[in-house]
Amino acid sequence: MKKFLMCAAALLMAVTAVSAQTPEEKEASAKRVEQLKSEAPKACGVAEIDDAAKTAETVAAATVEVADFTALLDGATPSAEQILRATELLQRIEGTSAELKQLTEALGKATSSLKSLKNPMKVKSATRSVSYVKTVLENATPELPYQAKLLGAIVSGK
């Protein structure tokens, strides 16, 4: 009987670990993901700004993909296939984190390029692109560690 209760408690803990996020964490994550789903701006013709926007689009897409996967498993016991997918996504987060660091550096270059623009038509589209990069940085920076924590719980079975 004691072994049965211990196994039942362990199983219950494993199931609730995936859904162990507080309602506030879930709400904040949902808001961040919604911001990351915004459409990337069109190219503005300034290489540094366009490169930064393209990297931001890649980071946003990767973050949304992970968030969609973890939302699928909310409160459910993951299958072996889902655990394997979670492991792959956890590795992808590591790569995305490196891209996030590059994006931070690219934002500095993009901002200085924006300041040097003289053409008012380019300034408008370039400003939109730089704003998009900032939005992605503001939302992906806290979201990636949060998603990594959730994926880690799925992979470890906790």
C-alpha positions as CSV (number, residue, x, y, z in Angstrom):
1,M,0.0,0.0,0.0
2,K,2.8,2.4,0.9
3,K,4.5,1.7,-2.5
4,F,1.2,2.4,-4.3
5,L,0.8,5.7,-2.5
6,M,4.3,6.7,-3.3
7,C,3.9,5.9,-7.0
8,A,0.6,7.7,-7.1
9,A,2.1,10.8,-5.5
10,A,5.1,10.7,-7.9
11,L,2.7,10.4,-10.9
12,L,0.6,13.3,-9.6
13,M,3.7,15.4,-9.2
14,A,4.9,14.6,-12.7
15,V,1.5,15.6,-14.2
16,T,1.2,18.8,-12.2
17,A,4.8,19.9,-12.9
18,V,4.0,20.7,-16.5
19,S,1.0,22.8,-15.4
20,A,2.8,24.1,-12.3
21,Q,2.9,27.6,-13.8
22,T,1.1,30.2,-11.9
23,P,-1.8,31.9,-13.5
24,E,0.2,35.1,-13.6
25,E,3.1,33.4,-15.4
26,K,0.7,31.9,-17.9
27,E,-0.9,35.3,-18.5
28,A,2.4,37.1,-18.9
29,S,3.6,34.4,-21.3
30,A,0.5,34.6,-23.4
31,K,0.9,38.4,-23.7
32,R,4.5,38.0,-24.7
33,V,3.7,35.4,-27.3
34,E,0.9,37.5,-28.7
35,Q,3.4,40.4,-29.1
36,L,5.8,38.0,-30.8
37,K,3.2,36.9,-33.3
38,S,3.0,40.4,-34.7
39,E,3.9,40.6,-38.4
40,A,7.5,41.5,-39.2
41,P,7.9,44.8,-41.2
42,K,8.9,44.9,-44.8
43,A,12.6,45.6,-45.7
44,C,13.5,49.2,-45.5
45,G,16.6,49.2,-47.7
46,V,19.1,49.7,-44.9
47,A,21.3,46.6,-44.5
48,E,21.9,46.8,-40.8
49,I,18.2,47.4,-40.0
50,D,17.0,44.7,-42.4
51,D,19.4,42.2,-41.0
52,A,18.3,42.9,-37.5
53,A,14.6,42.7,-38.4
54,K,15.3,39.3,-40.2
55,T,17.0,38.0,-37.1
56,A,14.2,39.3,-34.9
57,E,11.7,37.5,-37.1
58,T,13.6,34.2,-36.7
59,V,13.8,34.6,-32.9
60,A,10.1,35.4,-32.7
61,A,9.1,32.4,-34.9
62,A,11.2,30.0,-32.8
63,T,9.9,31.4,-29.5
64,V,6.3,31.1,-30.7
65,E,6.9,27.5,-31.9
66,V,8.1,26.5,-28.5
67,A,5.3,28.3,-26.7
68,D,2.7,26.6,-29.0
69,F,4.2,23.2,-28.1
70,T,4.2,23.8,-24.4
71,A,0.6,25.1,-24.5
72,L,-0.4,21.8,-26.2
73,L,0.9,19.8,-23.2
74,D,-0.6,22.1,-20.6
75,G,-1.5,19.7,-17.8
76,A,-1.2,16.5,-19.9
77,T,1.2,13.7,-19.5
78,P,3.6,13.8,-22.4
79,S,4.2,10.8,-24.7
80,A,7.6,9.5,-25.5
81,E,7.4,11.3,-28.9
82,Q,6.5,14.6,-27.2
83,I,9.4,14.2,-24.8
84,L,11.7,13.7,-27.7
85,R,10.2,16.8,-29.4
86,A,10.7,18.8,-26.1
87,T,14.3,17.8,-26.1
88,E,14.8,19.0,-29.6
89,L,13.0,22.3,-28.8
90,L,15.2,22.7,-25.7
91,Q,18.3,22.5,-27.9
92,R,16.7,25.0,-30.3
93,I,16.2,27.4,-27.4
94,E,20.0,27.3,-26.9
95,G,20.5,28.4,-30.5
96,T,17.8,31.0,-30.3
97,S,19.4,32.4,-27.1
98,A,22.6,32.9,-29.1
99,E,20.6,34.7,-31.8
100,L,19.1,36.8,-29.1
101,K,22.6,38.0,-28.1
102,Q,23.4,38.8,-31.7
103,L,20.1,40.7,-32.0
104,T,21.0,42.8,-29.1
105,E,24.3,43.8,-30.8
106,A,22.5,44.3,-34.1
107,L,20.0,46.6,-32.5
108,G,22.8,49.0,-31.6
109,K,24.0,49.1,-35.2
110,A,20.5,49.4,-36.5
111,T,19.8,52.3,-34.1
112,S,22.9,54.2,-35.2
113,S,22.0,53.5,-38.9
114,L,18.5,54.9,-38.2
115,K,20.0,58.1,-36.8
116,S,22.1,58.6,-39.9
117,L,19.2,58.4,-42.3
118,K,18.2,61.6,-44.1
119,N,15.4,60.3,-46.4
120,P,12.0,60.8,-44.6
121,M,10.5,57.9,-46.5
122,K,13.2,55.5,-45.3
123,V,13.1,56.9,-41.8
124,K,9.5,55.8,-41.4
125,S,10.0,52.2,-42.5
126,A,13.3,52.0,-40.7
127,T,11.8,53.2,-37.5
128,R,9.0,50.6,-37.8
129,S,11.7,47.9,-38.3
130,V,13.8,49.0,-35.3
131,S,10.6,49.2,-33.2
132,Y,9.8,45.6,-34.2
133,V,13.3,44.5,-33.2
134,K,12.9,46.1,-29.8
135,T,9.5,44.5,-29.3
136,V,11.0,41.0,-30.1
137,L,13.9,41.6,-27.7
138,E,11.5,42.8,-24.9
139,N,9.3,39.8,-25.2
140,A,11.7,36.9,-26.3
141,T,14.2,37.7,-23.5
142,P,11.9,36.7,-20.7
143,E,10.0,34.2,-22.7
144,L,12.8,31.9,-23.7
145,P,14.0,31.1,-20.2
146,Y,10.4,30.5,-19.1
147,Q,9.8,28.1,-22.0
148,A,13.2,26.4,-21.3
149,K,12.0,25.8,-17.7
150,L,8.8,24.2,-19.0
151,L,10.5,22.1,-21.5
152,G,13.1,21.0,-18.9
153,A,10.2,19.9,-16.7
154,I,8.7,17.9,-19.5
155,V,12.0,16.2,-20.4
156,S,12.9,15.4,-16.8
157,G,9.4,14.2,-16.0
158,K,9.1,16.6,-13.1
